[in-house]
Amino acid sequence: MKGTNKLSKAKTWYLKPYGKYQYKNPIVILTSDFTASAAEIFVLVMKELEYVRTIGGGTNGATSHMKSIKLSNGWKVTLSNQIAYSADMVNYEGVGIEPDIIIKNDIEVGTDMVLSRAIEELKKNVNIKY
């Protein structure tokens, strides 16, 4: 099909401090295969900050925004219409983003292992009382 591989010029977005105060304490983001779309873009952006760690499972791999199209019979179809890249130009579409610390929850254990590990990580770096 003519033009199906034609892409517009890439747009670059930059993350930089803004305002009088910036939060620079450790941040932990919990991820899993349910982390998709805008949440994956958020993870890509946040991972660029040195004080952010991701914990859990790999993300879904659905980084593109969706274009909604209404068909003549009334049905709606959505199609991926973008290619998103990380700062180092990696495309995670269909693959997902590996977390910094891989932990899988086991429903049989009865404890949220991902959340427990996230709290552990924060306690290492910040004087938090629980």
DSSP file (Angstrom, degrees, kcal/mol; ACC not computed):
  #  RESIDUE AA STRUCTURE BP1 BP2  ACC     N-H-->O    O-->H-N    N-H-->O    O-->H-N    TCO  KAPPA ALPHA  PHI   PSI    X-CA   Y-CA   Z-CA
    1    1 A M    >         0   0    0      0, 0.0     3,-1.4     0, 0.0     4,-0.3   0.000 360.0 360.0 360.0 132.9    0.0    0.0    0.0
    2    2 A K  T 3   +     0   0    0      1,-0.2     0, 0.0     2,-0.1     0, 0.0  -0.398 360.0   5.3 -66.7 129.7    1.4    3.4   -1.0
    3    3 A G  T >  S+     0   0    0     -2,-0.2     3,-1.1     1,-0.1    -1,-0.2   0.461  85.6 123.3  83.7   1.8    2.6    5.5    1.9
    4    4 A T  T <  S+     0   0    0     -3,-1.4    -2,-0.1     1,-0.3    -1,-0.1   0.767  80.2  42.0 -71.1 -22.0    2.1    3.0    4.7
    5    5 A N  T 3  S+     0   0    0     -4,-0.3     2,-0.5     2,-0.1    -1,-0.3   0.304  86.8 115.4-103.5   8.8    5.7    3.2    5.8
    6    6 A K    <   -     0   0    0     -3,-1.1     2,-0.3     0, 0.0    -4,-0.0  -0.678  46.1-170.9 -83.2 124.9    6.0    7.0    5.5
    7    7 A L        -     0   0    0     -2,-0.5     3,-0.1     1,-0.0     2,-0.1  -0.857  20.6-120.1-115.3 149.7    6.6    8.6    8.9
    8    8 A S        -     0   0    0     -2,-0.3     3,-0.1     1,-0.2     2,-0.1  -0.338  52.7 -72.1 -76.5 168.9    6.6   12.2    9.8
    9    9 A K        -     0   0    0      1,-0.1    -1,-0.2    -2,-0.1     2,-0.0  -0.369  59.9-103.3 -63.2 137.8    9.7   13.9   11.3
   10   10 A A        -     0   0    0     -3,-0.1     2,-0.5    -2,-0.1    -1,-0.1  -0.324  28.4-140.5 -64.3 142.9   10.5   12.7   14.8
   11   11 A K        -     0   0    0     -3,-0.1     2,-0.4    -2,-0.0    -1,-0.1  -0.906  13.1-148.6-104.2 133.8    9.6   15.1   17.7
   12   12 A T        -     0   0    0     -2,-0.5     2,-0.4     2,-0.0     0, 0.0  -0.868   9.0-163.9-105.8 135.0   12.1   15.2   20.5
   13   13 A W        -     0   0    0     -2,-0.4     2,-0.4     2,-0.0    -2,-0.0  -0.927   6.6-152.6-116.8 142.6   11.0   16.0   24.1
   14   14 A Y        -     0   0    0     -2,-0.4     2,-0.5     2,-0.0    31,-0.0  -0.908   5.7-147.8-118.5 143.9   13.3   17.0   26.9
   15   15 A L        +     0   0    0     -2,-0.4    -2,-0.0    30,-0.1     0, 0.0  -0.941  32.9 154.2-107.3 123.7   13.0   16.5   30.6
   16   16 A K        -     0   0    0     -2,-0.5    -2,-0.0     0, 0.0     0, 0.0  -0.992  47.6 -88.9-148.2 154.6   14.6   19.3   32.7
   17   17 A P        -     0   0    0      0, 0.0     2,-0.4     0, 0.0     5,-0.1  -0.293  44.7-172.7 -60.9 146.3   14.2   20.8   36.1
   18   18 A Y        +     0   0    0      3,-0.2     3,-0.2     0, 0.0     2,-0.0  -0.999  38.5  12.9-143.2 139.9   11.6   23.6   36.3
   19   19 A G  S    S-     0   0    0     -2,-0.4     3,-0.0     1,-0.2     0, 0.0  -0.197  96.0 -60.3  89.9 178.0   10.7   26.0   39.1
   20   20 A K  S    S+     0   0    0      1,-0.1     2,-0.4    -2,-0.0    -1,-0.2   0.818 117.5  37.6 -71.1 -33.1   12.3   26.9   42.4
   21   21 A Y        -     0   0    0     -3,-0.2     2,-0.4     2,-0.0    -3,-0.2  -0.943  60.6-171.1-126.1 142.8   12.1   23.4   43.9
   22   22 A Q        -     0   0    0     -2,-0.4     2,-0.6    -5,-0.1    -3,-0.0  -0.995  27.0-124.5-129.5 139.9   12.6   20.0   42.5
   23   23 A Y        +     0   0    0     -2,-0.4    -2,-0.0     1,-0.1     0, 0.0  -0.732  37.5 163.6 -81.6 118.8   11.9   16.7   44.2
   24   24 A K        +     0   0    0     -2,-0.6    -1,-0.1     2,-0.1     3,-0.1   0.146  31.1 116.1-126.5  18.7   15.2   14.7   44.1
   25   25 A N  S    S-     0   0    0      1,-0.2    26,-0.1   101,-0.0   101,-0.1  -0.454  81.6 -70.3 -80.7 162.3   14.6   12.0   46.7
   26   26 A P        -     0   0    0      0, 0.0     2,-0.4     0, 0.0    26,-0.2  -0.211  51.4-165.5 -55.4 139.8   14.5    8.4   45.7
   27   27 A I  E     -a   52   0A   0     24,-2.6    26,-2.5    -3,-0.1     2,-0.5  -0.990   5.3-161.5-127.9 136.1   11.4    7.3   43.7
   28   28 A V  E     -a   53   0A   0     -2,-0.4     2,-0.5    24,-0.2    26,-0.2  -0.979   2.9-162.2-119.3 130.9   10.3    3.8   43.0
   29   29 A I  E     -a   54   0A   0     24,-2.7    26,-2.5    -2,-0.5     2,-0.4  -0.956  13.2-141.3-113.1 126.0    7.9    3.0   40.2
   30   30 A L  E     -a   55   0A   0     -2,-0.5     2,-0.3    24,-0.2    26,-0.2  -0.730  26.2-176.3 -87.2 130.6    6.1   -0.4   40.3
   31   31 A T  E     +a   56   0A   0     24,-2.4    26,-2.5    -2,-0.4     2,-0.3  -0.887  13.7 154.2-127.8 157.4    5.7   -2.0   36.8
   32   32 A S    >   -     0   0    0     -2,-0.3     3,-1.8    24,-0.2    28,-0.4  -0.910  63.1 -76.7-159.5-176.0    4.0   -5.1   35.4
   33   33 A D  T 3  S+     0   0    0      1,-0.3    26,-0.1    -2,-0.3    25,-0.0   0.542 126.3  66.1 -71.8  -3.9    2.6   -6.3   32.1
   34   34 A F  T 3  S+     0   0    0     24,-0.1     2,-0.8    25,-0.1    -1,-0.3   0.521  76.2  98.7 -88.8  -7.3   -0.4   -4.2   33.0
   35   35 A T    <   +     0   0    0     -3,-1.8    25,-2.9    23,-0.2    26,-0.4  -0.724  58.9 145.5 -80.4 110.7    1.8   -1.1   32.6
   36   36 A A    >   -     0   0    0     -2,-0.8     3,-1.8    23,-0.2     4,-0.1  -0.915  39.7  -1.8-144.6 166.4    0.9    0.1   29.1
   37   37 A S  T >> S+     0   0    0     25,-1.6     4,-1.7    -2,-0.3     3,-0.7  -0.252 128.3   8.6  58.0-123.2    0.4    3.1   26.8
   38   38 A A  H 3> S+     0   0    0      1,-0.3     4,-2.4     2,-0.2    -1,-0.3   0.827 129.0  59.7 -60.9 -32.0    0.9    6.4   28.6
   39   39 A A  H <> S+     0   0    0     -3,-1.8     4,-2.0     1,-0.2    -1,-0.3   0.864 104.8  49.8 -64.9 -34.5    2.1    4.6   31.7
   40   40 A E  H <> S+     0   0    0     -3,-0.7     4,-2.6     2,-0.2    -2,-0.2   0.888 108.8  50.8 -70.7 -38.6    5.0    3.1   29.6
   41   41 A I  H  X S+     0   0    0     -4,-1.7     4,-2.3     2,-0.2    -2,-0.2   0.915 109.4  52.4 -62.5 -41.6    5.9    6.6   28.2
   42   42 A F  H  X S+     0   0    0     -4,-2.4     4,-2.9     2,-0.2    -2,-0.2   0.920 109.4  48.9 -58.0 -45.4    5.9    7.8   31.9
   43   43 A V  H  X S+     0   0    0     -4,-2.0     4,-2.4     1,-0.2    -2,-0.2   0.922 109.6  52.3 -62.1 -44.7    8.3    5.0   32.8
   44   44 A L  H  < S+     0   0    0     -4,-2.6     4,-0.4     1,-0.2    43,-0.3   0.914 114.4  42.6 -57.2 -44.1   10.6    5.8   29.8
   45   45 A V  H >< S+     0   0    0     -4,-2.3     3,-1.4     1,-0.2     4,-0.2   0.947 114.9  48.0 -68.2 -49.4   10.8    9.4   30.9
   46   46 A M  H >< S+     0   0    0     -4,-2.9     3,-2.0     1,-0.3     6,-0.2   0.820  99.3  67.2 -65.5 -32.0   11.2    8.8   34.6
   47   47 A K  T 3< S+     0   0    0     -4,-2.4    -1,-0.3     1,-0.3    -2,-0.2   0.675  88.7  69.0 -63.9 -15.1   13.9    6.2   34.1
   48   48 A E  T <  S+     0   0    0     -3,-1.4     2,-0.4    -4,-0.4    -1,-0.3   0.669  81.5  88.1 -75.6 -16.1   16.1    9.0   32.8
   49   49 A L  S X  S-     0   0    0     -3,-2.0     3,-1.8    -4,-0.2   -25,-0.0  -0.721  78.2-138.9 -86.6 130.4   16.3   10.5   36.3
   50   50 A E  T 3  S+     0   0    0     -2,-0.4    -1,-0.1     1,-0.3    -3,-0.0   0.695  99.4  54.3 -64.0 -20.5   19.1    9.0   38.4
   51   51 A Y  T 3  S+     0   0    0    -26,-0.1   -24,-2.6   -25,-0.1     2,-0.4   0.252  90.0  93.3 -99.3  12.4   17.1    8.8   41.5
   52   52 A V  E <   -a   27   0A   0     -3,-1.8     2,-0.4    -6,-0.2   -24,-0.2  -0.903  49.8-178.2-108.7 133.4   14.2    6.7   40.0
   53   53 A R  E     -a   28   0A   0    -26,-2.5   -24,-2.7    -2,-0.4     2,-0.4  -0.965  16.4-143.7-125.8 145.6   14.1    2.9   40.1
   54   54 A T  E     -a   29   0A   0     -2,-0.4    47,-2.2   -26,-0.2    46,-0.6  -0.905  19.0-175.2-109.2 139.7   11.6    0.6   38.5
   55   55 A I  E     +ab  30 101A   0    -26,-2.5   -24,-2.4    -2,-0.4     2,-0.4  -0.993  42.1  37.5-135.8 138.9   10.6   -2.6   40.3
   56   56 A G  E    S-ab  31 102A   0     45,-2.2    47,-2.1    -2,-0.4   -24,-0.2  -0.987  92.8 -22.8 133.0-133.4    8.3   -5.5   39.3
   57   57 A G  S    S-     0   0    0    -26,-2.5    40,-0.1    -2,-0.4    44,-0.1  -0.632  74.8 -75.8-111.6 171.8    7.8   -7.1   35.9
   58   58 A G        -     0   0    0     -2,-0.2   -23,-0.2     1,-0.1    40,-0.2  -0.313  53.7-108.3 -63.9 148.7    8.3   -6.0   32.4
   59   59 A T        -     0   0    0     38,-1.6   -26,-0.2   -26,-0.1   -23,-0.2  -0.154  32.3 -99.0 -74.0 175.2    5.8   -3.5   30.9
   60   60 A N        -     0   0    0    -25,-2.9   -24,-0.2   -28,-0.4   -27,-0.1   0.794  41.5-126.0 -69.8 -33.0    3.2   -4.4   28.3
   61   61 A G  S    S+     0   0    0    -26,-0.4    33,-4.6    33,-0.1     2,-0.4   0.756  72.1 121.9  88.9  26.5    5.0   -3.1   25.2
   62   62 A A        +     0   0    0    -27,-0.3   -25,-1.6    31,-0.2   -22,-0.2  -0.623  21.8 147.2-118.3  69.6    2.1   -0.9   24.0
   63   63 A T        +     0   0    0     -2,-0.4    -1,-0.1   -27,-0.1   -22,-0.1   0.683  39.1  96.8 -82.2 -18.5    3.9    2.5   23.9
   64   64 A S  S    S-     0   0    0     -3,-0.1     2,-0.1    18,-0.1   -26,-0.1  -0.398  74.9-119.9 -75.7 146.2    2.1    4.0   21.0
   65   65 A H        -     0   0    0     -2,-0.1    16,-1.7   -28,-0.1     2,-0.4  -0.433  35.5-116.5 -71.1 160.0   -0.9    6.3   21.3
   66   66 A M  E     -C   80   0B   0     14,-0.2     2,-0.6    15,-0.1    14,-0.2  -0.859  14.0-148.6-108.3 136.5   -4.0    5.0   19.6
   67   67 A K  E     -C   79   0B   0     12,-3.1    12,-2.2    -2,-0.4     2,-0.4  -0.902  18.7-144.4 -99.4 124.2   -5.8    6.6   16.7
   68   68 A S  E     -C   78   0B   0     -2,-0.6     2,-0.4    10,-0.2    10,-0.2  -0.754  17.6-174.7 -93.2 132.7   -9.6    5.9   16.8
   69   69 A I  E     -C   77   0B   0      8,-3.2     8,-2.9    -2,-0.4     2,-0.6  -0.993  16.4-144.5-128.2 130.4  -11.4    5.4   13.5
   70   70 A K  E     -C   76   0B   0     -2,-0.4     6,-0.2     6,-0.2     2,-0.1  -0.845  19.5-144.0 -96.2 125.1  -15.1    4.9   13.1
   71   71 A L    >   -     0   0    0      4,-3.3     3,-2.1    -2,-0.6    -1,-0.0  -0.403  26.3-105.8 -83.4 163.2  -16.1    2.5   10.4
   72   72 A S  T 3  S+     0   0    0      1,-0.3    -1,-0.1     2,-0.1    -2,-0.0   0.741 120.1  57.9 -62.9 -23.4  -19.2    2.9    8.1
   73   73 A N  T 3  S-     0   0    0      2,-0.1    -1,-0.3     1,-0.0     3,-0.1   0.392 123.6-102.9 -87.8   5.3  -21.0    0.2   10.0
   74   74 A G  S <  S+     0   0    0     -3,-2.1    -2,-0.1     1,-0.3     2,-0.0   0.261  78.9 133.0  95.7 -11.8  -20.6    2.1   13.3
   75   75 A W        -     0   0    0     -5,-0.1    -4,-3.3     1,-0.0     2,-0.4  -0.340  49.0-136.7 -69.2 154.3  -17.8    0.0   14.7
   76   76 A K  E     -C   70   0B   0     -6,-0.2     2,-0.4    -3,-0.1    -6,-0.2  -0.939  18.6-171.8-112.4 138.4  -14.7    1.7   16.2
   77   77 A V  E     -C   69   0B   0     -8,-2.9    -8,-3.2    -2,-0.4     2,-0.4  -0.974   7.8-154.8-125.8 140.5  -11.2    0.5   15.4
   78   78 A T  E     -C   68   0B   0     -2,-0.4     2,-0.4   -10,-0.2   -10,-0.2  -0.956  11.4-173.0-116.9 140.0   -8.0    1.8   17.1
   79   79 A L  E     -C   67   0B   0    -12,-2.2   -12,-3.1    -2,-0.4     2,-0.3  -0.970  31.7-110.1-128.7 142.5   -4.6    1.6   15.5
   80   80 A S  E     +C   66   0B   0     -2,-0.4   -14,-0.2   -14,-0.2     3,-0.0  -0.548  37.3 175.3 -66.0 132.3   -1.2    2.4   16.8
   81   81 A N        +     0   0    0    -16,-1.7     2,-0.3    -2,-0.3    -1,-0.1   0.197  50.0  54.8-129.9  18.3   -0.1    5.5   15.0
   82   82 A Q        -     0   0    0    -17,-0.3     2,-0.5   -75,-0.0   -18,-0.1  -0.960  60.3-140.3-144.1 162.2    3.3    6.4   16.6
   83   83 A I        -     0   0    0     -2,-0.3     2,-0.4   -20,-0.1     8,-0.0  -0.990  23.6-160.2-122.2 120.7    6.7    5.0   17.3
   84   84 A A        -     0   0    0     -2,-0.5     8,-0.5   -19,-0.0     9,-0.3  -0.848   6.8-167.9-103.9 136.3    8.0    6.0   20.8
   85   85 A Y  B     -D   91   0C   0     -2,-0.4     6,-0.2     6,-0.2     2,-0.0  -0.900  18.9-123.1-120.4 149.9   11.7    5.8   21.5
   86   86 A S    >   -     0   0    0      4,-2.2     3,-2.1    -2,-0.3   -41,-0.1  -0.243  45.9 -89.4 -75.8 176.1   13.6    6.1   24.8
   87   87 A A  T 3  S+     0   0    0      1,-0.3    -1,-0.1   -43,-0.3   -42,-0.0   0.806 132.3  51.4 -59.8 -29.8   16.3    8.7   25.2
   88   88 A D  T 3  S-     0   0    0      2,-0.1    -1,-0.3     0, 0.0    -2,-0.0   0.108 124.4-105.1 -96.8  23.1   18.9    6.2   23.9
   89   89 A M    <   +     0   0    0     -3,-2.1     2,-0.5     1,-0.2    -2,-0.1   0.825  68.9 148.3  63.0  38.7   16.6    5.6   20.8
   90   90 A V        -     0   0    0      2,-0.0    -4,-2.2     0, 0.0     2,-0.6  -0.891  39.0-145.2-102.2 133.7   15.3    2.1   21.8
   91   91 A N  B     -D   85   0C   0     -2,-0.5    -6,-0.2    -6,-0.2    -8,-0.0  -0.883  15.1-176.7 -99.2 118.5   11.8    1.3   20.7
   92   92 A Y    >>  +     0   0    0     -2,-0.6     4,-2.7    -8,-0.5     3,-1.9   0.317  34.9 133.8 -98.5   6.9   10.0   -0.9   23.3
   93   93 A E  T 34 S+     0   0    0     -9,-0.3   -31,-0.2     1,-0.3   -32,-0.1  -0.383  83.1   3.2 -59.6 127.7    6.8   -1.4   21.3
   94   94 A G  T 34 S+     0   0    0    -33,-4.6    -1,-0.3    -2,-0.1   -32,-0.1   0.356 130.9  63.4  78.8  -7.0    5.8   -5.1   21.4
   95   95 A V  T <4 S-     0   0    0     -3,-1.9    -2,-0.2   -34,-0.1    -1,-0.1   0.757  88.2-143.0-114.6 -45.9    8.7   -5.9   23.8
   96   96 A G     <  -     0   0    0     -4,-2.7     2,-0.5   -38,-0.1   -36,-0.1  -0.084  24.7 -77.8  92.9 162.6    8.1   -3.9   27.0
   97   97 A I        -     0   0    0    -40,-0.1   -38,-1.6    -2,-0.1   -36,-0.0  -0.873  39.2-132.8-103.5 123.8   10.5   -2.2   29.4
   98   98 A E        -     0   0    0     -2,-0.5   -40,-0.1   -40,-0.2   -44,-0.1  -0.540  25.3-124.4 -71.0 136.3   12.5   -4.3   31.8
   99   99 A P        -     0   0    0      0, 0.0     3,-0.2     0, 0.0   -44,-0.2  -0.370  16.2-117.7 -74.8 162.7   12.4   -3.0   35.3
  100  100 A D  S    S+     0   0    0    -46,-0.6     2,-0.5     1,-0.3   -45,-0.2   0.887 109.1  31.3 -64.9 -39.2   15.7   -2.2   37.2
  101  101 A I  E    S-b   55   0A   0    -47,-2.2   -45,-2.2   -44,-0.1     2,-0.6  -0.970  83.5-147.3-124.0 115.6   14.7   -4.8   39.8
  102  102 A I  E     +b   56   0A   0     -2,-0.5     2,-0.4   -47,-0.2   -45,-0.2  -0.727  29.2 158.2 -88.1 120.6   12.7   -7.8   38.5
  103  103 A I        -     0   0    0    -47,-2.1     2,-0.4    -2,-0.6    11,-0.1  -0.990  23.0-156.8-139.6 130.4   10.3   -9.2   41.1
  104  104 A K        -     0   0    0     -2,-0.4     2,-0.2     9,-0.1     9,-0.1  -0.903  18.7-126.7-107.3 136.5    7.2  -11.3   40.3
  105  105 A N        -     0   0    0     -2,-0.4     2,-0.5     8,-0.1     7,-0.1  -0.583  15.6-153.9 -77.8 143.2    4.3  -11.6   42.7
  106  106 A D    >>  -     0   0    0      5,-0.4     3,-1.6    -2,-0.2     4,-0.8  -0.968   5.5-154.5-119.3 112.9    3.2  -15.0   43.6
  107  107 A I  T 34 S+     0   0    0     -2,-0.5     3,-0.3     1,-0.3    -1,-0.1   0.770  93.2  62.0 -59.2 -27.1   -0.5  -15.1   44.6
  108  108 A E  T 34 S+     0   0    0      1,-0.2    -1,-0.3     2,-0.1    -3,-0.0   0.773  94.2  62.5 -70.5 -26.3    0.2  -18.2   46.8
  109  109 A V  T <4 S-     0   0    0     -3,-1.6    -1,-0.2     2,-0.2    -2,-0.2   0.861  93.0-143.4 -69.7 -36.2    2.6  -16.3   49.0
  110  110 A G     <  +     0   0    0     -4,-0.8     2,-0.4    -3,-0.3    -3,-0.1   0.528  66.8  96.4  84.6   5.7   -0.1  -13.9   50.2
  111  111 A T  S    S-     0   0    0     -5,-0.4     2,-1.4     4,-0.0    -5,-0.4  -0.975  81.0-119.0-127.4 141.8    2.3  -10.9   50.3
  112  112 A D     >  -     0   0    0     -2,-0.4     4,-2.5     1,-0.2     5,-0.2  -0.662  32.4-176.3 -79.4  95.2    2.8   -8.3   47.7
  113  113 A M  H  > S+     0   0    0     -2,-1.4     4,-2.2     1,-0.2    -1,-0.2   0.826  78.4  54.2 -65.5 -33.7    6.5   -9.0   47.0
  114  114 A V  H  > S+     0   0    0      2,-0.2     4,-2.2     1,-0.2    -1,-0.2   0.949 111.9  43.2 -66.5 -48.5    6.9   -6.1   44.6
  115  115 A L  H  > S+     0   0    0      2,-0.2     4,-2.3     1,-0.2    -2,-0.2   0.902 113.0  53.1 -64.0 -41.3    5.5   -3.5   47.0
  116  116 A S  H  X S+     0   0    0     -4,-2.5     4,-2.0     1,-0.2    -1,-0.2   0.908 110.9  46.6 -60.3 -42.5    7.6   -5.0   49.9
  117  117 A R  H  X S+     0   0    0     -4,-2.2     4,-2.5     2,-0.2    -1,-0.2   0.875 109.5  54.4 -68.5 -36.8   10.8   -4.7   47.8
  118  118 A A  H  X S+     0   0    0     -4,-2.2     4,-2.2     2,-0.2    -2,-0.2   0.922 109.4  47.2 -62.0 -44.2    9.9   -1.2   46.8
  119  119 A I  H  X S+     0   0    0     -4,-2.3     4,-2.4     2,-0.2    -1,-0.2   0.904 110.7  53.1 -63.2 -41.5    9.5   -0.2   50.5
  120  120 A E  H  X S+     0   0    0     -4,-2.0     4,-1.4     1,-0.2    -2,-0.2   0.925 109.1  49.1 -57.6 -46.8   12.8   -1.9   51.2
  121  121 A E  H  X S+     0   0    0     -4,-2.5     4,-0.9     1,-0.2    -2,-0.2   0.902 111.7  48.3 -61.8 -43.0   14.5    0.1   48.5
  122  122 A L  H >X S+     0   0    0     -4,-2.2     4,-2.1     1,-0.2     3,-0.7   0.887 107.1  55.8 -66.1 -38.9   13.1    3.4   49.8
  123  123 A K  H 3< S+     0   0    0     -4,-2.4    -1,-0.2     1,-0.2    -2,-0.2   0.823 101.2  59.4 -63.7 -30.9   14.2    2.6   53.3
  124  124 A K  H 3< S+     0   0    0     -4,-1.4    -1,-0.2     1,-0.2    -2,-0.2   0.840 118.8  27.7 -63.4 -33.2   17.8    2.1   52.1
  125  125 A N  H << S+     0   0    0     -4,-0.9     2,-0.4    -3,-0.7    -2,-0.2   0.608 120.2  44.6-110.0 -15.4   17.9    5.7   50.8
  126  126 A V  S  < S-     0   0    0     -4,-2.1     2,-1.9    -5,-0.1    -1,-0.1  -0.980  78.6-117.6-135.2 144.1   15.5    7.7   52.9
  127  127 A N        +     0   0    0     -2,-0.4     2,-0.4    -3,-0.1    -4,-0.1  -0.576  54.4 158.8 -81.3  82.0   14.8    7.9   56.6
  128  128 A I        -     0   0    0     -2,-1.9     2,-0.5    -5,-0.2    -2,-0.1  -0.898  29.9-150.7-110.0 133.9   11.2    6.7   56.4
  129  129 A K              0   0    0     -2,-0.4    -2,-0.0     1,-0.1    -6,-0.0  -0.904 360.0 360.0-105.0 130.6    9.4    5.2   59.4
  130  130 A Y              0   0    0     -2,-0.5    -1,-0.1     0, 0.0    -2,-0.0   0.346 360.0 360.0-117.1 360.0    6.6    2.6   58.8
